[in-house]
Amino acid sequence: MESNTALAPFYADTAREPTQRDSADLLVDALAALGVEYVFGVPGGAIEPLYNALARSGRRGGPQAVVARNEQGAAYMADGYARETGKIGVCIATSGPGATNLITGVSCAYDNNVPMLVITGQPPIKNFGKGALQESSCTGINTMAMFRPCTRYNSLVSHAEQLPTKLFNALMQAQRAPSGPSHLSIPVDILRQPVSDDLETPDFAGLLRRAPALVDLPAVRQLARLLFSARQPVWLIGDGCGEAANDLMQLVQRTDGMFITTPDGKGFINPRHPRFRGVFGFGGHASAAELLSGEPDLVIALGTGFGEFNSGGWSSALLNGRLVHVDDSDENLMRSPMARLHVRGHIKSVCEQMLSLLAPSHNGPDAQLLPFLHPQVGRQAYEAMVDSPQALHGDCAPVKPQRLLATLGERCPARTRFVADAGNSAAWAVHYLAPHDKRSGRMPGGAYLPAGQERRTRSSSWLRVTMDFAPMGWAIGSAVGISLANRRCPVVCLTGDGSYLMNGQEITVAAELGLPVLYVVLNDGALGMVKHGQRLAGAEPIGFELPKVDFAMMAAAMGIPGHVVRSAQDLDELDFDALLSRGGPTLLDVRIDGEEVPPMNVRMKTLGTAR
């Protein structure tokens, strides 16, 4: 593993390595065996031995510490790192308030099935029950009980001999389906306790060698029979479909079907594909709802748990007897009891089995794949799908949010990762953001390569939004984790002024590490979703106003370039290639038209306040 000198703290040449490893070293060595490069957190007395081990590891080129400004931000960074790499994200905190600050970020990872290892400290175990500073065991402010509902595994390590087994169990539980966070709380004296030479340790690297995923073959064959008789099936692509995206595009076209996505599945597909009919759910498109309302005889949903945002508020147009639900998580499958068929198994393996059962045409499978639409045709097709195509153009001041998203899609480099914060930012991005898939070349005759021909992994999503728990400010820290995980891809973080006022300090981590992240603040002086929700519901207009803030000046005070964008002309004059290739973050304070209503009808209907 390569060492990142930008992260390595200054050490004297005389720094000496200890002659014996302690429990903290064992933990860090296990992370190194898993290929984990960064550990996100905030130091403190009760976790100090672990930071000592990370300092030693960093000098060797192993896992290194990244210091967040708040433990909540550390959890969001670990979340972004895990989503981008497919590895486990790791966040650490000291006891007491350090641990409780993590809980929001850990809960978000739990609700979104993000694999994460959470390590918190404790005072020396001999001091439990004595009123020790920041004690958070069962005899203090019981963080163990607080983490229990939002983790897959939760345990206090009371003896050093327990650590190898409990750590192995925590890592195993975090990565199995449904994945999510595992929490270990470790007293400081246990962390610094020397590891005995005869202590038996598990094969942590073996966690990477996963057995082939099981697939319910009878159910797959039954699905194939349903597809043979279906007229024009609809495929719904969820956020669990990343590594299966190429196979899914072949299935869509081999079955003469159409496809839609969930809000968090959109980033795995080309939104200008000729068979794409939009996003279904929060921030989605009327065309997707109309496709389902047209009563297709078969709807195949893959990789989604049918939460409120992903199911259109549990719409009966989706959740009915036409549904086939494919997933590797029993927890997700339990949310569709009305489905005609459940197919349990690793989604890519299921798709590969389906392709082998559905015979290609006599010209071979590739002959059925449709080419990309020409860029101009693709742009027109997508604009016809959105609610306000006229708002995508024009030189307005303040800037229309629709115009902002259209410009970002057109002007940002091909490999850009977009991450949209909870609230209006996510709604605007899900509905309007549609970058070109410029990675694909041309075939003879000028046709474009089929969507998804580039090599994909589970994490190769160009758009990330968080569903279900959806905390404000998640994207700000997540962008740091994504950029650290993949420095080849620039990152654009879309966030609101309310979210930025909550967690904007994490931009200084991106500055410290020289990460090419573009923070785009949608500044309308309001908690936008609250404001528009109150208006749409006819509720009292209260509590949504925010102070007028110049976020570019705030960035400048941190040594970060900032630009105020007051008009579409200001937006057009920006050099996005330059902004996203510099060695550090940039902030755009975009003064958007706060009177534009985001596509949030699904949320209003679910709350029962839509008029």
Number of C-alpha atoms within 10 A of each C-alpha: 11 10 16 15 12 9 16 17 12 9 9 7 6 6 8 8 9 9 6 11 16 20 25 27 24 20 19 22 19 22 23 20 16 17 16 23 23 25 26 26 30 22 20 16 15 25 28 18 23 27 22 15 26 25 19 20 20 22 17 13 16 24 28 27 26 23 19 25 18 18 27 27 33 32 36 31 35 35 35 29 33 24 24 26 19 17 21 24 33 26 31 31 32 30 28 22 15 23 25 21 18 26 20 20 27 31 22 24 28 24 20 20 21 27 32 31 28 30 22 27 32 31 24 17 18 10 13 18 13 10 11 16 14 19 26 28 23 13 12 16 16 14 21 19 14 15 25 14 12 22 26 24 22 22 17 19 20 15 14 21 17 12 22 21 12 18 23 18 15 23 25 18 21 27 23 15 16 20 22 29 33 29 28 22 26 29 28 24 21 25 28 20 18 16 19 13 8 6 10 11 14 14 12 19 13 10 15 14 8 8 7 8 12 12 19 13 15 10 17 22 16 13 21 18 13 16 21 11 12 17 14 16 22 27 23 26 28 24 25 23 27 23 18 24 26 22 20 26 24 22 23 20 17 19 19 16 21 22 26 28 28 30 31 25 29 26 27 28 26 21 25 25 21 18 18 22 24 27 29 32 29 25 27 31 21 16 19 23 20 13 18 18 12 9 13 16 17 23 28 21 24 27 24 26 24 24 16 17 23 27 21 27 19 17 17 12 18 22 21 15 17 19 24 23 27 25 27 24 18 14 12 18 20 14 15 20 13 15 19 16 20 24 23 20 21 22 25 23 16 25 23 14 16 20 18 10 14 16 11 17 11 7 8 10 15 13 11 17 17 18 16 20 19 14 14 8 13 19 18 14 18 20 18 12 20 20 17 11 16 11 18 18 14 12 16 15 15 16 25 24 26 25 23 25 21 22 20 20 19 14 15 22 20 18 16 20 24 27 29 28 26 24 23 25 27 31 22 22 29 30 24 28 25 25 26 19 20 10 11 16 13 12 11 7 6 10 14 17 19 22 23 20 14 13 9 15 17 18 21 21 24 23 25 30 25 22 21 16 15 21 18 19 28 30 35 31 31 29 35 32 30 28 25 24 23 14 12 12 20 26 28 27 24 29 27 29 25 24 23 25 14 14 19 22 19 24 27 19 19 26 19 15 19 17 26 26 32 26 24 24 26 27 27 23 18 20 20 26 19 17 20 23 21 18 15 16 15 12 12 9 13 9 10 15 15 15 10 11 14 15 22 21 17 16 22 14 11 13 14 18 17 22 20 18 23 17 19 21 14 15 21 14 9 14 11 16 13 10 19 22 17 15 14 21 30 27 25 22 25 29 21 25 19 20 12 14 18 23 20 22 21 23 20 17 14 15 12 10 15 16 10
